[in-house]
Amino acid sequence: MDPVQALKQYFGYDSFRTGQREAVEAILSGRDVLAVMPTGAGKSVCYQLPALLLPGVTLVISPLISLMQDQVKALKAAGIAAGYINSSLTEAQIARVYANALAGRYKLLYVAPERLESSGFLAFAAAAEIPLVTVDEAHCISQWGQDFRPSYLRIVDLIDSLPRRPVVGAFTATATGEVKTDIACVLKLRDPLSVATGFDRENLFFDVRTVKQKDAFVLDYVKQRPDESGIVYCATRKSVDAVHEMLVNAGVEAARYHAGMEQAERKAEQDDFIYDRKPVVVATNAFGMGVDKSNVRYVLHYNMPQSMENYYQEAGRAGRDGAPASCVLLFSVQDIMIDRYLLEHKDFTDVPEEEIEALRERDLKRLRVMEQYCRTTGCLRNYILAYFGEKREAPCEACGSCRREFTETDMTQEAKQVVNCVYETRGRYGLNIVLGTLLGAKRARLEELGTVRYKTYGALRGLSEDTLRSLVSQMLLDGYLTKSDEQYPVLRLGDIAPLKDPDTRVLVRSSAEREDAGGARKPRARAADPLTKAGYRLFEVLRAERRAAAGEEGVPPYVVFSDKTLIDMSVRAPRDEAAFLAVSGVGEAKRRKYGARFLAAIGAFFAENPGAVTSIDVGEDPAAPAKKPKTPKGPFRLAPGDADRFRFDGAYTVSELRDELNRISSAENVKKLYAADLLRLLEAWGYIEENRRGGGAFQIPTEKGIAKGIGTEQVLSRTGVAYSVPTCSAEVQREILAHYGGESGE
């Protein structure tokens, strides 16, 4: 069967998402795959679809019981036979699973890594035909990943022990370049196809709030969204219990989850959230990994997570259905102290003694990255993407920072006093000592250290501590100061030479919320936008039908159909099985299983509401017939003759070149070209490379690029941030024209 046909038949989708086709075709051709795809990008299809088309049974190594069970339920609902092996099964049940797999009754078998060394599993693996081994949450195999699990190292021994080496697929949502390299090395991947679809989750809105009354903020936020599903993450069990109690006392139906609860209680609370009986769950980071609830509309972090990897993974549990969702982090200085305490008491059992110190230093570096995220006044989305190695040249204009109005204060003279104070400390003391000294604080510790006798003691006593902290944060970003990598970091001088230039200015930005008035960014289109009032009523009818079907089968509602599918069903309002099958997310198995009952519900709705119009094309004539589903757009290209209209220039910036290429393109049904696409192309050709300075990152020409005429130009973003972009010579312009299908002559 053709992969596209299988995609529609089993999963109900007409086309692949970005990166899926490449991964599927590579696996089917016998090539290993290493895929880094953000939550919601469809990683599971990349190995589930090949499993259906390959002989034998595909092994999926998965770290959590809840992850396995949800995946298997979803596969069975789609008409795909699958099983799992973990500690929730008895030995008799495990024996039956092995027998079913050997008899060819399963196409996929999910296995916990702890089971890989058991005699029963090894006997099964030696006898079974295993064409593909999939490593889910592959970052767990790297000691440099955020969730290293020693049990994952058993995967390598398993692969080596099989009679015939299978194709190996490694999948994760978050991995830095260092972790990706480690995954490929430890798993011994052979010439793997690297699939990286980008880390950006465009439907997620990121924000950081520094609030004194966190409880009041959380309660107000949750109460304003009574019908929306959300997660509130807390750093400690004590905080979970306190926030949960606060919400329940205020009349909010909230679940809670942490490792200090009995297993049965945790499962009951998790099920209440997953089955939509309670819209909100308050939890530690022990909750969520492997919980495939697609309609989470917001994630609140009551405390700052310990790393960007943890934050992006936890925040990424919002909006898995692709609809808009919010991720708000509530920050306070106390969070840093809590995280430091947790890191100091981190369990390094099974980690070699000689590696523990390096891992501690790594954790502290990650904590400082997270702290800087909470303090930055720059684009939050770009900060996250830059951490994972994906650079954007301009702010997103759609995060909390970009939605605020900033004022800039010249604090050059104050910055020089900070430099003088750090010089006097000889790089021996941390931030609090430096702040206290500059503010002239009356503290015994300052008397003990002798900083009260510094020339800079009290030099900035007219500033507030928060303002001074903001100044130091900006100086760290600018590279005038550095922070050591010790457990208790100290401030040291960085490159202060620019401050000797009388024209140099240290600008500190402060912000206020932007009014939602004229000039605000156009809101992102939502799947529900075409629904009329009648359409929303039909959507609620279908949700009730979904709840009933899920209750009868004992599965979460999203396993039956996602909200996105129900919205499309409400828009299309199918009246027969052929039209029902055309709904996004409806495959053959779900048509057979649910078609009659959902078509009956739709028929009953229109019998009670004759002539009801459930959707209109937004901005179109309501009387116009419904548009056919759009064909997915292909990658940018030029049509024959387009290059004749290209206006050559001696030094186009990447943005100018992007605009010119988009202007001349007459190719139908292709995506627009973005500056980031051109930057990736130039980097792939070896014309530019990334360079870091002062906490930032930018692209500079390589020797090869300079020979081709690549230069650089300083430009300002819409929010006043200066950044450097490459410029492309006429020779490079011709090469890029040819790459996109145009002629190379002027």
N, C-alpha and C positions, 0 to 999 in steps of 0.2 A: 504494500500500500504506500502511496506517495505521502511524505510527511505532512503536506498541507491538508490532504484529505483526512489523515489521522487526527490532525489538530482540530478540524471541525467536528469530526465524528465523535471524538472522545471528550474534547474540552469545550466545544461550541464556539471556537473563534475562527474567523475567516482568514486571518493573516498573522504572521509572527510579529512579535515586538522586536525592537532593536536588539541585536546580538543573539537572539534565540536561534534563528535559522543557521547562523554560522556554527554555533555550538552543536546543534543537532546533527548537521551534516558532517562535522569533524568526527563526532563519536561514531556515526554510522560508517564512516570511512576507515575506522580503526585508529584514529589519532587521539592522544590524551588531550584533555581540556583543563585549563585553569581559568575560571570565570569569576570576576568580581562584579557583581550586579547588585544595586541597592534593593532594599526591601520593597516589594511590590513590582519589581521588574520582570518577574516570571522565571526565576531560577529553576523551580521544580520542573517546569515543562521541558527544560533543556536536557534533563536525564530521564524523565518519565516517558516522554514521547519515544526516544530511541529504545527504551526498554520494551515498548510494545512491538517494535519492528525487528528487534534482535531475537535470536533463538535463546532458549534457556531462561534463567531467572537473574535479574539484576540485583546486586546487593547495594543497599543504601546505608552507610554508616551514619548514624544520627545520635546526637548527644543526650536528648531528653525524651522521656516517656511520652509526655504530652505532645511533643512534636510528631512522634511516630503515629500515635493514635489518631491525631487530627488528619495527618496526611493519608493514612489508610482509609479512614472514614470518607474523606473527600474522593479518593480513587474509586472506592466501591460505589459511591453515589454516581460516579461517571461511568460505571460499568466495567471497571478495570479490577481484576483480581489481584489482591496484594495481602501480605501478612507482615507481622512484626514479632521480634524476639526481644524481650526485656524482662526485668525482674517482676513485672506485674503478673506474669503467667506462671502457672504451675509447671512442673517437669512433664506431666502428662500432656498439658496443652502445648508445650514447646515441641514435644515429640510429634504431635499431630501437625504442627506447622511445618516441621522438617519434611514429614511424609508428603504433605500437600505440595510443597515446593519441588521435591524430587519427582513427583508424579506429573509436574507441569501445570498444576492448578494456579500457580502464582506467576505473575510477570515481574513483580517487585517484592523484595523481602527487606524490611527495615531491621537493622541490628544495632544494639547498643555496643559501643566499643569494648565495654567490660566483658562481653560474651565471646569475644574473638578467640580467647585462649582456652575455652571450655572444650572438653573432649568431644561432646556431642556436636558442637558447631564445626570443629575441625573435621570430624568424620563426614558431616553433611557437605562441607565445602570441597572435600576431596572427591566426592561422588557426583556433585552437581555440575551442570554446565553453566558457567558464570562468565558471560561475555563482557560485563561492565561492572566495575566497582565505583560507586559514587561516594565521595566524602563530603557530606554536608557540614556547614559551619567549619570549613576547612582551616580557618584561622586558629582553631583549637589545637592544631598540631604544632604550632610555632610557639616557642618560648617567648618570642617577642610580640605575640598577639595578646589581645586584652583578656583572653579567657583560656589560657593554656591548660590542657588536660593531658596528663601523662598517659592515660589510657589510650589516647589517639595514636601513640607511637606503635601500638600493636598492629595498626593497619598495615604498616610496612612489612612486618613479618608475615601477615596473612597473605598479602599479594605475592610475596616471594615463595610461599609454600604451595600455591595453587599449581596444579599440573600444567596449566597453560596460562600465561600472563594475560589478564583481561585489559581492556581499555580502562583507563583511570580518569575519572572526572572529579575535579576539586572545585567546590562552589562556596563562596562567602559573600557577605554584603559589605563588610568593612575590612580593608587591608591596605596598609601603607606599602610602598615599594619594597621596604625591608622585609615585611611579613610575606609578601608575594614570593620573593626570592627564596625565603626560608621554606615556604610550603612546597614549591617545586623541587627544592633540594632534598628535603626530608622524605617526601613521597616518591622520589626518584622518577619524576615525570619524564617521559620520553618525547622530546620535540613537541611540547604541548602548544596547542592553539591558545593564545592568551586573549580572552574576551573581557573587555572593560567597557561597559556601556555608559560610564560616567556616574559620578556619585550624586549628582544633583537630583533631588526630589522636588520637582517644580511645583507640585501641589501643596507643599508644606510651607507654612509661614513661621519663621523663627523669630523669637523675641527673648530679651533678657530684661527682667524687672528687678530693680533694687528697692525692695519694700521692707518697711519695718514690721508691719502687721501681716505676716504671711497667711495666718489663719483666715483673717478677714478677706484677703484677696482670693484665696482658694474658695471659700464659701460663696462669695459673690459671683465668681467665675462659673462655678458649677451650677448655682441656682439660676443663672441666666440661660443655661442650656439644659433644661430638664429632660428633653427628649433625645439628647445626644449622648453617645457612649464615650467615656473618657478614662484615662489612667492618671493617677497622682502618684508619682514616685517619691519616696523618702529614703534618706541615707541609712536610718537605723530602725530596728523593730519598735523601739519606744516611740519614735516619731510617727510610724505607721499607726500604732494603737491610738495615739493622741489625736491625729488628724481624722482618723476614722470615727472616733467617738464624737469629735466636734461636728462632723457632717451628719451623723445619725441623730444627734441631739437636736440638730436644726431641721430635721425632717427629711433628709436626703437618703434615698435607698442606696446605700453604698456597701460594697464588699471590701474585705481586707485580705492580705496575703503576705506572709513572711515565714521564714524557716523555723521560727519558734513555735508555730502552731502545729497541732497534731495533723498528720497526713490526711486523715479523713475530713477534718475541718477545712484544710487548705483546698482540697478537691471540691468540696461543697461550695466554698466561696468562689473559686475559679469558675465552676459551672454556672453559678448564679450570674456572673458577669458575661460569660460566653453565650449563655442562652438568653441574654437580654432581660433576665429577671431583675437585675440590679444594673443601672446604667453606668455606675462609677465603681472603680476598684482603687483602693489605696494600698500600695505595695512597696516592698524593697525591690532591688534589681533581681531578686530571685524569681520574680514573676515576669512572664512575657516571652521568653525565648522559646520559640516553637508554638506559641499560641497564635493561630492564623485567623484572628478576628479581623475582618476586612473593613468594618464600618466604625473604627475608632476615630472620632472627630477631633479629639484634642489629647495632648499629653502634657501634664504639668510636672515640672521637677521642683519639689519643695526644697530640695538641697542641690548643690552643685555636684555632679558626678565626678569620679576620680580621673576620667580620661575622656578625650574626644571620641575614641572608639566606643566607649560605653554610652556616651550621650547620644551619638548618632544612631546607634543600634536601638536604644530605648525610645528616642524621639521618633524613630522610623516606624514604630508600631502604629503610628497615626496614619490615616489616609492610605491604607494598603489597597483600597479600591480605586485609587486614582483621583478621588474627589478632594476638594480643598479641605485642609485640616491645619490645626495650629499646634505649635510646640513652644511652650513658654517656660523659661527657667527663672526661678526666683532666687536671687543671689544675695548673700550676706557674707561678711568677713568671717563669721562664725563657721560657715560651711568649710572654709579652708582648714580650720582647726579640726573639724570633725573628720575630714578626709585624711588629714595627716595622721590622726590617731588610728584610723582604720588601716592605713598603709603600714604603720609601725607594727600592727598586730596581725598582719597578713600571714596566712599559712603557706610556708614554702616546703612542706613535706614532699618528699620524692624529687626535690630539686637539688642537684649537686651543690655542695658547699661553696665551691669556687665560683659558681654562677649567681649566687644569691645577691651579692653586693651589686653586681651589674644590673640585675633585675630591679633592685631597690632604686638605683639611680634612674633607670628607665621610668619607673612609676612616678618618681618625683618630677621628672621632666614633663611627663604627661599631665600631672597635676598643675604645673605652671602654665602649660598650654591652655588648659581648661580655665584657669583663673584669668588669663589674658583675654580669652573669648568673652568672659563675663564683664570685663572692663573696657573692651574695645569700643570705640565710637565709629569704627568702620563697618562695612557691610558684613553682617553675620554669615550670610550664605557663602560669600567669597572666602571668609576666614575658614569655614569648615572645609570647603572644597580645596583650598590651598594646602591644608594639613594633609589631605589625602593625595596631594600631588596633581590636582586639577586646577589650573590657573585661569582666572577670568580677568579680562582687562578693565572692566568697569563694574561699578556696584549694581546689584540686582534691582534696586528700587522697589523691592517687595518683601523686605524684612523689617523688623522693629527699628533697627538703626536707620535704614534708608527712609523709613516713614516718619522720622523725626526731623524737626528743624534744628540746625546746629548754629551756635554762635562760637566764634573763635576768640580766645583771649591770648594776647601776646605775653608770655611768661618767660621771656628770654633771660631777664635779670634774675628772676627767682631760680631758673635752671642753673645759672652760674653759681648761685649760693649752694645748691644741691651738690654740684660738682666739687665745690670747695670742701663741703662737709665730708663727702665720701673720700676725698683726698686726705683729710685729717684723720679719718678712721683707718687709713692704710688698708682698706678692703677687709677689715676684720669683723665688721658687725652687719647685722641684718637690717631689714627695712624698718622695723619698729624702733630700733635704736637711732637710726638716721632721722626718722620723723620726729621722735621725741626731742632729739638734740636741736633740730631746726626750729621746732615750735617752742623751745624753752620750757619743756615740761619739768615739773618738780617730781622727780622719781629717784628713789634710792639707787636703782640700778645705774642711772646716769651718773650719779655721784660716785658710785663704786668704780665705774669704768673711767671716770675722769672727763667725760665728754662735756660736762658743765663748764670746763675751762677752755673749750674750743673757741676759736674766733667766731665760728658759725653758730654757737649756742644762742638760741632765741632770734636768729637772723630773720626768720620768717614767721614770727609769732603772730603776725597780723592775719595769717591765712588759717582757714579751717583745715582740719586733718584730712577730710575728704578731698578738698581741692589739692592739697599737697600730694596725696596718694595718686590723684589723676595726673599730676605733673610727672611724678616718678614713672608711672605707667607709660606715659608718652615718651619719656626719655629712654626707657627700655626699648620701646618700639623703634625709636630713631637711632638706637645704637650708641647713644652717649653713655649709657650705663649698661652693665651686664649683671646677671645673677648667677652665682655659682651653682653647681649641680650636687651640692652636699645635702645631707638630710635637713640641716638647718642652713639654708642658703644665705650668703652674704652679698652685699652690693659692692661692685667694683667699677672702676672707670672703664669705659669703652673707648671709642674713637671720638675724642673731644676736640680734635683739630678744627672742625668746621665752626665751632663756637668762637674761635678767635677771629673769624671773619665778621666785621661789623655789620654786614648785610644779612647774616644768618638770624633766623627767627625761630623760636620754639613756640609753637601754637598749640594750645590745649582747647579741645572742643567740649562744649557742654550742650545739652539738648533739652528740648521740650517736645511734647507730643504734637505732631502736625494735625491741624484741623482737617476733618474729612470734608474739605470744601473743593472749590474749583481747582483743577490742576492735579488732583489726586490720581494715582495710577488706576487705570481701568481694571475693574475686578476680573479675575480669571473666570472664564466660562465654566459653568457647572453642568454636569450631566442632567440635573433636574431642571435646568433653565427652561426647556420647552414645555414643561408640564403646566397645564391650566389648573384652575381650582378643582375641576372634575378629575383631572389627571392625578392630583394629589390624593383625592378620595379613592381613586382606583388603586393607587400605590399602597394606601393603608389597607385596603381590602386584600391585596396580594401579600402584604406583610403578615396579615392575620392567617392567610392560607398557608404561608411558609411556616409560621409558628406551629400550626396544627400538624403539618407534615413532619416537621422536625421532632415534635413531641411524640408522634406515633412511632418514629424510627429510633428515637433516643440519640439524635445527633444535634449539634449546634445548628441554628438557623442558616448561617452562612454556608454550611455544607450543602444545603438544598439549593439555594440561589443566593448570590451576593445582592446587596442593595443596588449595585450598578445594573445588574441583570433585571431586577424588578422595575427599575426606572425605565430601562429600554423597553420592557414589556408593557409598561403603562403608556409609553410614547407610541409604540406600534399598535397596541391593542389588538393582537392577533385573534382571529376568529376560527382558524383551522390549523391543523397540525403542520402544514407546510409553512405557514406564516409564523407559527410558534417556533419552528426550527431555525428561522432566520434571526431570532432574537440573540443578541450577543451573550455568550455564556451558556447557551442551550445546545447540547450535543445530542446524538442519537439516543444514548442511554437515558438521559434526563427527559427527552421527549417522550420515550416510552413509559418512563416511570411517573412523570408528573404532568404530562401534557393534558390528559383528560380532566384532571381536577382543576388545573389553573385555567384552562379554556372554559370550563364550566363556571368558575368564579367570574371570569371576564364577561361571559354571556349573561350571567345573572345581574351583573352590574349594569350592563346596557339595557337589560329588560326593565330594570327599575329606573334607569335614566335614559330614556330614548332620545336619540339625537345629541347625546353628550359629546363634546369635543375635548379630548384628553390632552392634546398637545397642539402647539402651533410653532412654526419656524420663527424664532425670535427675530423681529425686525422685518418679517415678511407679511404678506397679506394673509390674514387668518383663513380666508376662503380658498387659498391656493392649495393644491394637492401636496401631500407630504413628500418631501424629497427622498430620493433613494439614498441608502447609506453611501458615504463617501469612500472612494477607493483610497487605501493608504498611500500617502505620498512617498515617492522614491527619493534617493539622495540627489543633491544638487548636481545639475549638469547643464551644459550649453547645447542648444539646438544648432543644426547646420546654418551657417550664415551669421550667427550671433557675434562671432569674433570680429566681423567686419565693422561692427559699431563700437568696438572697444576703443577708448581714448587713452593712449599710452601717456605715461607721465614719468618723469625722471626718478621720482621717489615717492610712490604711494605708501601711506601708512597702511597697516592691515585693515583698519576700519574703512579707509577710503577705497581700498582695493575691493573689499567686500561689497561696498555700496555700488561700485562700478560694475562688478560682475552680476549682482542682482538686477541692476538696471538693464543690462543687455540681454539677460536670459529670457528666451521665449519658450523654453521647454515646458511642456504641460505636466501638471501633477507631480512637481518635484518640490522638495523642501527648500526654504530659503537658505542661503549661505551665511554662516556666522563667522565673526572674526576668529573665534576659538578654533573653527575648522581650519582656517588658514595657518594659525599658529601651530596646530598639530601637524599639518602637512609640511611646513618649513622645518619643524623639529625632526620629522621622519626622514626628510631629505638630508639632514645633518647641517642645515644652514644656520640654525639657531640652537641655543641651549639655555637652560635655566641657571640663573645666578642669584644667590641670596645675599642680602646686605641689610643690616639694621632691623632684622626681624621680618623683612619683606622678601618678595621674590619677583624677579622679572626676567625677560628673555634678552639675551645678548647674541650678537653674531659670532659664529665660529670662524675659524680661519677659512674654511670652505665657503662659508656664507659671505665673508668679506671679499673673497675672490670673485664672488658672483654679484657683488655690489649691494649686499645687505647692509643697512645702516640702522641707526636708532633715532628716535625723536621723543622729546618730553611733551606730554599732553596733560590736560586737566580733565578729571571726570566731572560729571554734573554736580557732584557734591563737593567739588573743590580739592579733591585728592590728586596729587601729582603722581604720574606713573610713566614708565618708559615702554615704548612699543617699537617693534622693528619696522623699517621701511624697505620697500621692495623696488629694485632697479627694473628697468625696462626688460632686461634679459630674464629676470625672475618672473616678471609679469607674463612673458611669452610662455615660459615653462608651465605656469599655473593655468594659463588659457588652454594649453595643450592637454594638461591633466584633466580638465573638466570638459574636454571634447571639442574645444575651439581650435582654430588654425593658429600656428605659431608666428606667422609673419605679420608685419605692421601694415 
